[in-house]
Amino acid sequence: MYLALLSGKNIEMAKEEIFSISSGFKETKLDGRVVVFDSRKAPDFSLLGLTHEAGTFLGKNIEEVDFTVFLSQNIQISVLNLDSEQNSLLFSKKIGEFISKKGLKVDFKSRDILRVYLTKGCAYFTKPVFVQDKKEFAKRASPKRKFFMPTSIDSMVARALVNIAGAKKGVTVLDPFCGSGGLLLEAAAVGVEVFGCDIEEKCVKGTIGNLEQFGYLVTAVTSDAMNVKKVFKNKFDCVVADLPFGKSSKILKDKQKLYKEFLYYVPELVKKNGRVVIGCDEEKLDYPKKEFILENKFSIYIHKSMTRHFFVFKAMS
Ligand SMILES: C[S@@+](CC[C@H](N)C(=O)[O-])C[C@H]1O[C@@H](n2cnc3c(N)ncnc32)[C@H](O)[C@@H]1O
């Protein structure tokens, strides 16, 4: 069994992201940001955007912990207090005493770490297998790119969206509203072949430049998203897009009309069983019910006047 410490941005989205890269994900417990789950094979946690830490789950009580999983006799105790009224230092001390009684040694320099998450009513003991490298994501964050767009979504959320869409090595992804290429950048980082289009030429050039800046290739064209089929003849394994939003956009004369037209057009772009992940500022979308199943919907609070809604569709034909 595994335990993941999820980002607090959207717990459901973070869980869905783990599900999308695991085989046979089965949640056994969700406690705030802590999820304990089963998976037939160990997920590659390094692919995830919204998981901060992960480990092998060892139990909820120190007595349950199998210390043979550690390589040495020297154990470092690391406690993260998430929401508990317990004093972390006193808790660590008690764990240390238990460990010593077992004939093991508490060693703050040891690489054998017993990581404990304290929630309101529970303790979760793990052997860590993954700690997210936030600096890697920060390197690709919007302000760090040569071509900057303020509307580009946070790179960890972008990673989660492309994972949920089914991005993995060998698949093709299209973002028909690519802007500065934020979603495509995260898709390329997981080894996907990426394609983009934007109605604004400067965005297309910006996307190409931004992907190049991080060593990735993208095929991107200037086109209305509603004409992109004429440019790219083949269907894609998945489509991800953050649709234009807000009232100020010059392009956006009729947002509702654009959203609807696009949703009725996008089935022509994606292969059967492929996913289409759409971000927008509408809580409800009109979509073709025969062609699509709405599998999921997540909302992320951005700031006081903005919440972004993300819809996950599966193409039936
Ligand atoms: C929210 S931004 C996308 C941001 C992008 N995900 C990023 O990381 O920078 C929406 C983009 O849609 C483009 N756009 C608006 N109408 C369009 C249309 N009809 N066809 C294609 N692109 C369009 C805009 O130029 C803008 O770059």
The ligand as an SDF file (V2000), in Angstrom:
LIG
                    3D

 27 29  0  0  0  0  0  0  0  0999 V2000
   -6.3840   31.0640  -21.6470 C   0  0  0  0  0  0  0  0  0  0  0  0
   -5.3580   31.3230  -23.0160 S   0  0  0  0  0  0  0  0  0  0  0  0
   -4.4410   29.8360  -23.0690 C   0  0  0  0  0  0  0  0  0  0  0  0
   -3.2930   29.8480  -22.1210 C   0  0  0  0  0  0  0  0  0  0  0  0
   -2.3550   28.7070  -22.3410 C   0  0  0  0  0  0  0  0  0  0  0  0
   -2.8910   27.4750  -21.8340 N   0  0  0  0  0  0  0  0  0  0  0  0
   -0.9930   29.0170  -21.7520 C   0  0  0  0  0  0  0  0  0  0  0  0
   -0.4380   28.1620  -21.0210 O   0  0  0  0  0  0  0  0  0  0  0  0
   -0.4510   30.0970  -21.9950 O   0  0  0  0  0  0  0  0  0  0  0  0
   -6.4490   31.1430  -24.3770 C   0  0  0  0  0  0  0  0  0  0  0  0
   -5.8010   31.2930  -25.7240 C   0  0  0  0  0  0  0  0  0  0  0  0
   -6.8030   31.0180  -26.6940 O   0  0  0  0  0  0  0  0  0  0  0  0
   -6.5120   31.7730  -27.8610 C   0  0  0  0  0  0  0  0  0  0  0  0
   -7.7290   31.8360  -28.6820 N   0  0  0  0  0  0  0  0  0  0  0  0
   -8.8430   32.5990  -28.5180 C   0  0  0  0  0  0  0  0  0  0  0  0
   -9.7560   32.3010  -29.4500 N   0  0  0  0  0  0  0  0  0  0  0  0
   -9.2420   31.3200  -30.2170 C   0  0  0  0  0  0  0  0  0  0  0  0
   -9.7090   30.5700  -31.3200 C   0  0  0  0  0  0  0  0  0  0  0  0
  -10.9230   30.7660  -31.8410 N   0  0  0  0  0  0  0  0  0  0  0  0
   -8.9110   29.6100  -31.8510 N   0  0  0  0  0  0  0  0  0  0  0  0
   -7.6860   29.3810  -31.3360 C   0  0  0  0  0  0  0  0  0  0  0  0
   -7.1660   30.0780  -30.3000 N   0  0  0  0  0  0  0  0  0  0  0  0
   -7.9400   31.0180  -29.7350 C   0  0  0  0  0  0  0  0  0  0  0  0
   -6.0140   33.0930  -27.2970 C   0  0  0  0  0  0  0  0  0  0  0  0
   -5.2090   33.7610  -28.2560 O   0  0  0  0  0  0  0  0  0  0  0  0
   -5.2320   32.6410  -26.0540 C   0  0  0  0  0  0  0  0  0  0  0  0
   -3.8780   32.5250  -26.3500 O   0  0  0  0  0  0  0  0  0  0  0  0
  1  2  1  0
  2  3  1  0
  2 10  1  0
  3  4  1  0
  4  5  1  0
  5  6  1  0
  5  7  1  0
  7  8  2  0
  7  9  1  0
 10 11  1  0
 11 12  1  0
 11 26  1  0
 12 13  1  0
 13 14  1  0
 13 24  1  0
 14 15  1  0
 14 23  1  0
 15 16  2  0
 16 17  1  0
 17 18  1  0
 17 23  2  0
 18 19  1  0
 18 20  2  0
 20 21  1  0
 21 22  2  0
 22 23  1  0
 24 25  1  0
 24 26  1  0
 26 27  1  0
M  CHG  2   2   1   9  -1
M  END
$$$$
